Amino acid sequence: MTGSKSLPHQTSPKQAIQRQTGVALWRQIADRIRVAISDGLYDATGMVPPEAVLAAEFEVNRHTVRSALAALAQEGIVRAVQGRGTLIERRDRITFPISKRTRFTPGIGDQARILEGLLLESAEEPATAELAAHLKLKPGEKVIRMEGLRKADGQPVSRATSWFPAKRFAGIDDAYRKTGSVTAAFAACGLADYLRIKTEVSAVHADPSDRQELGLSPGAIVLVTKALNADPEGIPVQYAVTRFPADRVQFTIET
């Protein structure tokens, strides 16, 4: 590795609120306050600016600001303190490296005491044309789909949908259920090593499944990775779409 760099934020807290876009004003304000907190813009006071100040800054009424702060409070990012205002809850984000050998447990390392990998659901199903192209299979060829949830010290930090060629990795879902580790599950199926071939990263608002599984409120931001792993010979072994709460996890891209 020659170095690493942090993934930059995709939005700016100073970006103007856009009206008549179909995205509620309170949600846009919550997004910008969330980014401002992550960027340390309020570190001098440890408090979010008063509602009146935020209302003037974003050119909205105080009720809209109050709705935004309520959503952030539900996420655990801020807390209203009577007589003082809105306190920022100090929570360090977990840094997760994306590299040639991306692994969940070694990646988090000593940032958490207890790591859990939970299998929510699994099924054998035919590969779609898009999925077959990623895994170099024929459309309709069987794959094993796994829905997994990862926790660090009891806090959900990712939920993933992964697909594996069923012919090569029969039973990988049972192995994951027992071990809570994709690496260990691969080993149980005879694959000792694998490499990250490609990772795409984007940011979106949390959908209903995110809010339920990751414990997020409407308007929360999730970082989405689409990743392809292959064996040492370059044969694809896993395609995964993983969603991370942006206020709990940040990425470093190792080169």
Residue frames as qw, qx, qy, qz and C-alpha x, y, z in Angstrom:
[[0.000, 0.886, 0.464, 0.000, 0.00, 0.00, 0.00],
 [0.455, 0.310, -0.005, 0.835, 1.32, 3.45, -0.89],
 [0.057, -0.039, 0.283, -0.957, -1.11, 5.48, 1.17],
 [0.016, -0.557, -0.830, 0.033, -4.73, 6.15, 1.95],
 [0.079, -0.144, -0.053, -0.985, -7.25, 8.93, 1.61],
 [0.253, 0.349, 0.712, -0.554, -10.58, 9.61, 3.23],
 [0.168, 0.511, 0.722, 0.436, -13.67, 9.53, 1.06],
 [0.012, -0.044, 0.088, -0.995, -14.90, 13.13, 0.72],
 [0.322, 0.461, 0.626, -0.541, -18.41, 14.18, 1.65],
 [0.292, 0.382, 0.709, 0.516, -20.81, 14.28, -1.27],
 [0.053, -0.848, -0.413, -0.327, -22.72, 17.37, -0.11],
 [0.293, 0.233, -0.305, 0.876, -21.91, 20.68, 1.50],
 [0.166, -0.580, -0.679, 0.419, -23.76, 22.02, 4.59],
 [0.001, -0.480, -0.021, 0.877, -23.69, 25.47, 2.97],
 [0.044, 0.182, 0.759, 0.624, -25.50, 24.30, -0.16],
 [0.375, -0.027, 0.062, -0.925, -28.74, 26.22, -0.62],
 [0.447, 0.238, 0.797, -0.328, -32.02, 24.54, 0.21],
 [0.115, 0.008, -0.673, -0.731, -33.82, 23.54, -2.97],
 [0.476, 0.247, 0.488, -0.688, -37.55, 24.05, -3.03],
 [0.767, 0.417, 0.058, -0.484, -40.14, 22.18, -5.09],
 [0.252, 0.499, -0.810, -0.177, -37.78, 19.26, -5.67],
 [0.835, -0.143, -0.453, -0.278, -39.92, 16.60, -4.01],
 [0.610, -0.043, -0.607, 0.507, -37.49, 16.37, -1.05],
 [0.386, -0.845, -0.370, -0.022, -38.95, 17.84, 2.15],
 [0.131, 0.840, -0.253, 0.462, -37.24, 20.98, 3.43],
 [0.641, -0.659, 0.333, -0.210, -36.75, 19.51, 6.90],
 [0.961, 0.004, 0.189, 0.200, -34.98, 16.51, 5.37],
 [0.588, 0.646, -0.087, 0.480, -32.61, 18.73, 3.38],
 [0.193, -0.829, 0.300, -0.431, -31.84, 20.76, 6.51],
 [0.857, -0.427, 0.280, -0.066, -31.23, 17.61, 8.56],
 [0.890, 0.300, 0.050, 0.339, -28.80, 16.41, 5.87],
 [0.346, 0.748, -0.181, 0.537, -26.84, 19.66, 5.98],
 [0.477, -0.740, 0.323, -0.349, -26.70, 19.79, 9.77],
 [0.967, -0.169, 0.181, 0.066, -25.56, 16.15, 9.81],
 [0.750, 0.462, -0.048, 0.472, -22.72, 16.96, 7.40],
 [0.006, 0.827, -0.234, 0.511, -21.77, 20.08, 9.37],
 [0.736, -0.584, 0.289, -0.185, -21.52, 17.99, 12.54],
 [0.957, 0.064, 0.134, 0.248, -19.42, 15.36, 10.77],
 [0.559, 0.612, -0.071, 0.555, -17.12, 18.08, 9.46],
 [0.557, -0.332, -0.392, 0.652, -16.65, 19.50, 12.97],
 [0.113, 0.557, 0.182, 0.802, -18.13, 22.91, 12.14],
 [0.494, -0.725, -0.119, -0.465, -19.79, 23.15, 15.56],
 [0.776, -0.089, -0.494, 0.381, -16.94, 21.70, 17.63],
 [0.177, 0.379, -0.317, 0.851, -16.15, 25.05, 19.29],
 [0.472, -0.309, 0.225, -0.794, -19.43, 25.01, 21.21],
 [0.033, 0.015, 0.992, -0.123, -20.52, 21.36, 21.03],
 [0.357, 0.506, 0.592, -0.515, -23.99, 22.68, 20.29],
 [0.311, 0.495, 0.624, 0.519, -26.07, 23.04, 17.16],
 [0.007, 0.128, -0.005, 0.992, -26.90, 26.73, 16.51],
 [0.310, 0.302, 0.597, -0.676, -30.24, 27.89, 17.98],
 [0.418, 0.515, 0.742, 0.093, -33.42, 27.22, 16.01],
 [0.204, 0.912, 0.175, -0.311, -33.83, 30.90, 15.20],
 [0.135, -0.676, 0.538, 0.485, -30.31, 31.10, 13.75],
 [0.349, 0.008, 0.877, 0.330, -30.82, 27.99, 11.64],
 [0.364, 0.699, 0.605, -0.111, -34.23, 29.20, 10.47],
 [0.135, 0.900, -0.096, -0.403, -32.66, 32.46, 9.30],
 [0.247, -0.487, 0.714, 0.438, -29.72, 30.66, 7.66],
 [0.261, 0.145, 0.904, 0.306, -31.92, 28.27, 5.69],
 [0.285, 0.039, -0.184, -0.940, -34.74, 30.82, 5.19],
 [0.468, -0.324, -0.778, -0.266, -37.44, 28.58, 6.66],
 [0.524, -0.650, 0.034, -0.549, -39.68, 28.77, 9.71],
 [0.205, -0.513, 0.748, -0.368, -38.62, 27.39, 13.07],
 [0.860, -0.006, 0.353, -0.369, -41.10, 24.53, 12.86],
 [0.839, 0.487, -0.241, -0.020, -39.21, 23.16, 9.82],
 [0.227, 0.613, -0.664, 0.362, -35.91, 23.41, 11.69],
 [0.564, -0.339, 0.573, -0.488, -37.50, 21.73, 14.71],
 [0.949, 0.188, 0.086, -0.239, -38.58, 18.79, 12.51],
 [0.648, 0.579, -0.460, 0.183, -35.02, 18.44, 11.19],
 [0.059, -0.542, 0.685, -0.483, -33.55, 18.44, 14.70],
 [0.787, -0.161, 0.382, -0.457, -36.15, 15.92, 15.87],
 [0.926, 0.333, -0.166, -0.068, -35.08, 13.53, 13.11],
 [0.427, 0.579, -0.585, 0.375, -31.42, 13.92, 14.09],
 [0.415, -0.440, 0.579, -0.547, -32.33, 13.33, 17.73],
 [0.937, 0.027, 0.141, -0.319, -34.08, 10.10, 16.75],
 [0.807, 0.446, -0.346, 0.171, -30.84, 8.97, 15.08],
 [0.785, -0.514, -0.099, 0.330, -28.93, 9.78, 18.27],
 [0.567, 0.422, 0.012, 0.707, -26.86, 12.51, 16.62],
 [0.022, -0.426, 0.206, -0.881, -28.16, 15.37, 18.78],
 [0.369, -0.486, -0.759, 0.227, -30.05, 15.75, 22.08],
 [0.150, -0.744, -0.152, -0.633, -32.23, 18.60, 23.26],
 [0.461, -0.199, -0.591, 0.632, -31.14, 19.93, 26.66],
 [0.167, -0.865, -0.455, -0.126, -33.66, 22.09, 28.45],
 [0.305, -0.920, -0.009, 0.245, -32.37, 25.60, 29.02],
 [0.456, -0.509, 0.482, 0.548, -29.27, 25.07, 26.86],
 [0.477, 0.573, -0.355, -0.564, -30.32, 24.12, 23.34],
 [0.964, 0.224, -0.050, -0.132, -29.40, 21.18, 21.13],
 [0.429, -0.659, 0.606, 0.121, -26.31, 19.24, 22.21],
 [0.658, 0.471, -0.551, -0.202, -24.23, 17.24, 19.76],
 [0.910, -0.321, 0.251, -0.077, -23.87, 13.64, 20.94],
 [0.049, 0.721, -0.667, -0.179, -20.21, 12.73, 20.59],
 [0.913, 0.045, 0.404, -0.046, -19.90, 9.50, 18.63],
 [0.098, -0.581, 0.653, 0.476, -16.74, 8.67, 16.77],
 [0.837, 0.394, -0.108, -0.364, -17.38, 7.07, 13.41],
 [0.814, -0.190, 0.505, 0.216, -15.80, 3.73, 12.62],
 [0.246, 0.703, -0.488, -0.455, -13.20, 3.97, 9.88],
 [0.870, 0.124, 0.476, -0.027, -13.53, 1.12, 7.41],
 [0.094, -0.570, 0.582, 0.572, -10.73, 0.60, 4.87],
 [0.842, 0.472, 0.191, -0.178, -11.45, -0.41, 1.29],
 [0.115, -0.683, 0.662, 0.287, -8.44, -2.13, -0.23],
 [0.467, 0.322, -0.761, -0.316, -7.27, -5.11, -2.27],
 [0.419, -0.163, -0.883, 0.135, -8.11, -7.38, 0.67],
 [0.386, -0.383, 0.109, -0.832, -11.15, -5.78, 2.24],
 [0.478, -0.233, -0.837, 0.128, -12.20, -7.74, 5.34],
 [0.398, -0.755, -0.247, -0.460, -14.78, -6.61, 7.88],
 [0.765, -0.608, -0.156, 0.146, -13.25, -7.84, 11.15],
 [0.673, -0.122, 0.020, 0.729, -9.59, -6.92, 10.46],
 [0.193, 0.575, 0.247, 0.756, -10.76, -3.65, 8.92],
 [0.427, -0.808, -0.157, -0.375, -12.52, -2.50, 12.06],
 [0.506, 0.314, -0.586, 0.549, -9.77, -3.93, 14.27],
 [0.342, -0.275, -0.665, 0.605, -9.72, -2.50, 17.79],
 [0.170, -0.227, -0.086, -0.955, -12.32, 0.19, 17.04],
 [0.740, -0.307, -0.101, -0.590, -14.96, -2.08, 18.58],
 [0.347, -0.395, 0.799, -0.291, -14.82, -4.69, 21.32],
 [0.544, 0.182, 0.806, -0.143, -17.56, -6.99, 20.01],
 [0.309, 0.318, -0.505, -0.740, -18.26, -7.69, 16.33],
 [0.582, 0.213, 0.740, -0.262, -21.26, -9.68, 15.13],
 [0.239, 0.192, -0.632, -0.712, -22.31, -11.01, 11.73],
 [0.513, 0.220, 0.681, -0.474, -25.96, -12.07, 11.53],
 [0.000, -0.100, -0.812, -0.575, -27.63, -13.95, 8.68],
 [0.424, 0.203, 0.284, -0.836, -31.08, -12.45, 8.19],
 [0.812, 0.396, 0.256, -0.345, -32.13, -14.50, 5.18],
 [0.134, -0.421, 0.763, 0.471, -30.74, -16.72, 2.44],
 [0.782, 0.411, 0.340, -0.324, -32.10, -18.33, -0.72],
 [0.415, -0.117, 0.704, 0.564, -30.99, -20.10, -3.87],
 [0.458, 0.735, 0.311, -0.390, -32.29, -18.32, -6.96],
 [0.714, 0.445, 0.321, 0.435, -31.56, -17.81, -10.67],
 [0.361, -0.381, 0.082, 0.847, -29.07, -15.08, -11.55],
 [0.376, 0.850, 0.217, -0.297, -30.42, -12.04, -13.35],
 [0.714, 0.596, 0.050, 0.364, -28.64, -10.92, -16.50],
 [0.014, 0.893, -0.279, 0.354, -26.89, -8.11, -14.59],
 [0.671, -0.585, 0.439, -0.122, -25.80, -10.40, -11.76],
 [0.937, 0.149, 0.256, 0.186, -24.65, -13.09, -14.19],
 [0.516, 0.768, -0.121, 0.358, -22.47, -10.52, -15.94],
 [0.265, -0.824, 0.413, -0.284, -20.78, -9.59, -12.64],
 [0.708, -0.395, 0.577, -0.102, -20.15, -13.20, -11.62],
 [0.242, 0.458, -0.746, -0.418, -19.38, -14.42, -15.16],
 [0.408, 0.144, 0.882, -0.185, -22.26, -16.89, -15.10],
 [0.061, -0.285, -0.721, -0.629, -24.99, -17.69, -17.59],
 [0.421, -0.186, 0.106, -0.882, -28.28, -15.84, -16.95],
 [0.846, -0.184, -0.211, -0.453, -30.53, -18.10, -14.93],
 [0.637, 0.158, -0.683, 0.321, -27.64, -20.05, -13.42],
 [0.627, -0.676, -0.386, -0.023, -28.17, -20.61, -9.70],
 [0.234, 0.491, -0.421, 0.726, -26.72, -18.26, -7.10],
 [0.482, -0.517, -0.633, 0.316, -27.00, -18.15, -3.33],
 [0.033, -0.699, -0.030, -0.714, -28.29, -14.83, -2.02],
 [0.521, -0.366, -0.592, 0.494, -27.50, -13.87, 1.57],
 [0.153, -0.830, -0.093, -0.529, -28.93, -10.95, 3.54],
 [0.684, -0.186, -0.472, 0.524, -26.58, -10.07, 6.41],
 [0.228, -0.927, -0.042, -0.294, -26.35, -7.53, 9.21],
 [0.640, 0.152, -0.431, 0.618, -23.11, -6.48, 10.89],
 [0.418, -0.881, -0.143, -0.168, -22.92, -4.97, 14.37],
 [0.495, 0.342, -0.455, 0.656, -20.10, -3.33, 16.29],
 [0.067, -0.016, -0.631, 0.773, -20.58, -3.23, 20.07],
 [0.184, 0.493, 0.786, -0.325, -24.27, -3.91, 19.53],
 [0.267, 0.676, 0.044, -0.686, -24.74, -1.03, 17.06],
 [0.761, 0.458, 0.434, 0.150, -25.70, -1.92, 13.46],
 [0.181, -0.669, 0.336, 0.637, -22.97, -0.69, 11.09],
 [0.228, 0.321, -0.648, -0.652, -23.88, -2.38, 7.80],
 [0.747, 0.222, 0.561, -0.279, -26.43, -4.51, 6.05],
 [0.054, 0.468, -0.695, -0.543, -25.48, -6.39, 2.91],
 [0.885, 0.307, 0.222, -0.270, -26.97, -8.44, 0.12],
 [0.130, -0.567, 0.752, 0.311, -24.40, -10.85, -1.30],
 [0.904, 0.314, 0.001, -0.290, -24.58, -13.34, -4.15],
 [0.314, -0.512, 0.782, 0.167, -22.32, -16.37, -4.64],
 [0.563, 0.247, -0.662, -0.429, -22.19, -18.98, -7.45],
 [0.817, -0.283, 0.246, -0.438, -24.28, -21.81, -5.98],
 [0.939, 0.227, -0.259, 0.027, -22.44, -24.62, -7.76],
 [0.519, 0.443, -0.508, 0.525, -19.10, -23.64, -6.22],
 [0.007, -0.289, 0.554, -0.781, -20.28, -22.44, -2.80],
 [0.648, -0.397, -0.547, -0.351, -23.07, -24.78, -1.76],
 [0.690, -0.499, -0.463, 0.246, -23.70, -24.35, 1.97],
 [0.365, 0.278, -0.207, 0.864, -21.97, -20.99, 2.29],
 [0.388, -0.590, -0.095, -0.702, -25.07, -19.53, 3.95],
 [0.849, -0.462, -0.254, -0.024, -24.98, -22.21, 6.67],
 [0.711, 0.023, -0.240, 0.660, -21.27, -21.56, 7.17],
 [0.070, 0.459, -0.068, 0.883, -21.91, -17.84, 7.53],
 [0.624, -0.600, -0.219, -0.450, -24.75, -18.48, 9.98],
 [0.871, -0.351, -0.247, 0.237, -22.35, -20.44, 12.18],
 [0.661, -0.043, -0.089, 0.744, -19.30, -18.17, 11.88],
 [0.026, -0.923, -0.242, 0.299, -20.68, -14.67, 11.22],
 [0.208, -0.667, 0.439, 0.565, -17.78, -14.17, 8.79],
 [0.752, 0.607, -0.078, -0.245, -17.73, -14.23, 4.98],
 [0.227, 0.672, -0.704, 0.018, -14.00, -15.03, 5.07],
 [0.376, -0.227, 0.859, -0.262, -14.60, -18.01, 7.37],
 [0.764, 0.362, 0.387, -0.370, -17.57, -19.12, 5.26],
 [0.592, 0.682, -0.386, -0.186, -15.41, -19.03, 2.13],
 [0.009, -0.524, 0.842, -0.130, -12.75, -21.08, 3.94],
 [0.607, 0.008, 0.712, -0.353, -15.38, -23.66, 4.92],
 [0.784, 0.536, 0.202, -0.240, -16.23, -23.97, 1.22],
 [0.862, 0.068, 0.273, 0.422, -12.59, -24.44, 0.22],
 [0.395, 0.775, 0.040, 0.491, -11.58, -20.88, -0.71],
 [0.664, -0.388, -0.276, 0.577, -8.62, -19.73, 1.40],
 [0.228, -0.413, 0.033, 0.881, -8.14, -16.26, -0.11],
 [0.338, 0.718, 0.551, 0.258, -9.98, -13.72, -2.24],
 [0.324, -0.132, 0.066, 0.934, -9.34, -10.22, -3.59],
 [0.249, 0.751, 0.369, -0.488, -11.39, -7.08, -4.09],
 [0.501, 0.287, 0.538, 0.614, -11.66, -6.43, -7.84],
 [0.013, 0.449, 0.288, 0.846, -13.94, -3.40, -7.86],
 [0.156, -0.539, -0.650, 0.513, -15.78, -1.11, -5.44],
 [0.003, 0.526, 0.325, 0.786, -18.32, 1.56, -6.36],
 [0.210, -0.378, -0.608, 0.666, -19.44, 4.00, -3.65],
 [0.111, -0.521, -0.358, -0.767, -22.50, 6.26, -3.57],
 [0.006, 0.143, 0.624, -0.768, -24.65, 8.03, -0.97],
 [0.315, -0.409, -0.605, -0.606, -28.45, 7.89, -0.75],
 [0.484, -0.372, 0.295, -0.735, -31.24, 8.48, 1.74],
 [0.195, -0.084, 0.946, -0.245, -32.13, 5.51, 3.93],
 [0.514, -0.154, -0.580, -0.612, -34.97, 3.38, 2.58],
 [0.748, -0.439, 0.026, -0.497, -37.53, 1.62, 4.82],
 [0.945, -0.054, -0.284, 0.155, -35.34, -1.49, 5.13],
 [0.440, 0.393, -0.389, 0.708, -32.35, 0.64, 6.15],
 [0.329, -0.532, 0.211, -0.751, -34.41, 2.40, 8.78],
 [0.895, -0.323, -0.070, -0.301, -35.64, -0.89, 10.20],
 [0.935, 0.017, -0.224, 0.276, -32.42, -2.91, 10.14],
 [0.528, 0.291, -0.258, 0.755, -29.93, -0.10, 10.86],
 [0.333, -0.661, -0.514, 0.434, -32.11, 1.83, 13.30],
 [0.231, 0.000, 0.161, 0.959, -32.23, 5.05, 11.26],
 [0.245, 0.624, 0.459, -0.584, -34.79, 7.81, 10.96],
 [0.547, 0.717, 0.393, 0.181, -36.35, 9.16, 7.74],
 [0.183, 0.972, -0.128, 0.070, -33.82, 11.38, 5.98],
 [0.618, -0.590, 0.460, 0.239, -30.74, 9.58, 7.27],
 [0.493, 0.701, -0.460, -0.231, -27.90, 9.09, 4.78],
 [0.890, -0.200, 0.398, 0.099, -26.41, 5.70, 3.97],
 [0.089, 0.655, -0.645, -0.383, -23.19, 5.00, 2.08],
 [0.926, 0.221, 0.229, -0.204, -23.69, 2.25, -0.50],
 [0.112, -0.563, 0.744, 0.342, -20.89, 0.07, -1.83],
 [0.922, 0.316, 0.024, -0.224, -21.22, -2.27, -4.79],
 [0.225, -0.676, 0.695, 0.097, -18.29, -4.67, -4.61],
 [0.919, 0.283, -0.237, -0.140, -16.95, -7.57, -6.63],
 [0.462, -0.612, 0.642, 0.003, -14.57, -10.13, -5.10],
 [0.823, 0.410, -0.362, -0.155, -12.62, -12.79, -6.98],
 [0.916, -0.322, 0.134, 0.199, -10.36, -15.72, -6.17],
 [0.389, -0.643, 0.409, 0.518, -6.58, -15.45, -6.75],
 [0.451, 0.129, 0.706, 0.532, -7.10, -16.65, -10.34],
 [0.119, 0.127, -0.188, -0.967, -9.47, -13.75, -11.03],
 [0.263, -0.360, -0.818, -0.364, -12.68, -15.80, -11.09],
 [0.347, -0.419, 0.103, -0.833, -15.55, -13.85, -9.46],
 [0.332, -0.150, -0.900, 0.237, -16.78, -15.39, -6.22],
 [0.128, -0.627, -0.632, 0.438, -19.02, -12.72, -4.66],
 [0.050, 0.458, 0.231, 0.857, -20.99, -9.67, -5.68],
 [0.310, -0.530, -0.655, 0.440, -22.31, -7.58, -2.79],
 [0.049, -0.663, -0.159, -0.730, -24.31, -4.42, -2.23],
 [0.503, -0.365, -0.585, 0.521, -23.68, -3.09, 1.29],
 [0.116, -0.804, -0.200, -0.548, -25.29, -0.13, 3.05],
 [0.523, -0.143, -0.478, 0.691, -23.54, 1.73, 5.88],
 [0.168, -0.918, -0.351, 0.077, -25.01, 4.49, 8.12],
 [0.479, 0.646, -0.089, 0.588, -23.02, 7.58, 7.18],
 [0.296, -0.816, 0.218, -0.445, -23.04, 8.96, 10.73],
 [0.836, -0.461, 0.292, -0.050, -21.45, 5.76, 12.09],
 [0.826, -0.014, 0.399, 0.398, -19.03, 4.70, 9.36],
 [0.279, 0.870, -0.244, -0.325, -16.52, 6.43, 7.12],
 [0.942, 0.249, 0.113, 0.196, -14.29, 4.91, 4.45],
 [0.165, -0.753, 0.482, 0.417, -10.61, 5.15, 3.67],
 [0.863, 0.502, -0.032, -0.056, -9.55, 4.14, 0.17],
 [0.566, -0.587, 0.494, 0.302, -6.18, 2.41, 0.38],
 [0.694, 0.693, -0.150, -0.122, -4.04, 2.48, -2.76]]
